[in-house]
Amino acid sequence: MPTINVDGKQIETTEMGYLVNAEDWSEDLATKIAALEKLELTQRHWDVINHLRDEFFNNGGNQPTTRKLVKFFEKLWGEKIDAKVLYDLFPGNPSKQGGRISGLPESRRKGGY
């Protein structure tokens, strides 16, 4: 399995880059994964990451679709947005790439956006 080195610790990931152990996640690791994916995390990235983690760990493993993320962040950010805004943040898919950086397991849901 591939690993990511963070602060001298080897963190195991799956072939698709998701964490093997969700407990290994840290903000430093998220920053490292994002850098490997050519992303520099802004406050809006962290808003999405924190929301994805909150939904997963405090809402029964929920992994929101992009459509639900758009609705949530329209309210949080107080502006009209569309999926493009989230794809500009996470070009590899806001819920999937965002979930990987958030330390969540790979989503198994099909369809939807």
Beta strands, then each sheet from edge to edge (+ up, - down):
strand 1: 3-6
strand 2: 9-12
sheet 1: 1+ 2-
end
